[in-house]
């Protein structure tokens, strides 16, 4: 079964850091681009970042550029999102999702999400 | 950034009725438009890729059309499980952007 499982969310103070992980299974992880998408409570979807299969190419939303770093370890079938200097407006459920191919930017498999709450 | 405007915000319909959802892009995006369905407490589900290609396992009652700036998701006959929020997403230019969603609710 194709599956993505996020972890690492929690409560953090403004200015703090968290690292999210996304464990992939059931497919050849290194053949697919991946993305992080977030959803603030009661709000719509917001794209955060994407990474190509080679891990050499990442792209970020302006709202997180310079604070978030997306990476992947193809040997561990795991995706990461390092989040630094967190702000209240980063509070959201963070989903990782799998591209339908490499650089297609359509996402056909999603994790259940992990909640990040930024509050003092 | 490409802005996607979805309308209406809410669509109140009965099971068996036809649903027509609109997504308008602020720039031409050819057919680089994706549709997702999201139910409460669940992750989004891919419905339609590249404006009109149904994803694997998506019932034939879902169809997508359009090109350029105007796109439509049609649900030919609503089933009880189709009441949800629907989002469009463009993949033409960075940053990827989503519309604000259309909620299809039971009338």
Interface residues (C-beta under 8 A of the other chain):
Chain A: X35 X37 X44 X45 X46 X47 X50 X59 X61 X62 X95 X97 X100 X104 X105 X106 X107 X108 X110 X111 X112 X113
Chain B: X34 X36 X38 X42 X43 X44 X45 X46 X49 X50 X55 X56 X87 X89 X91 X94 X95 X96 X97 X98 X99 X100 X101
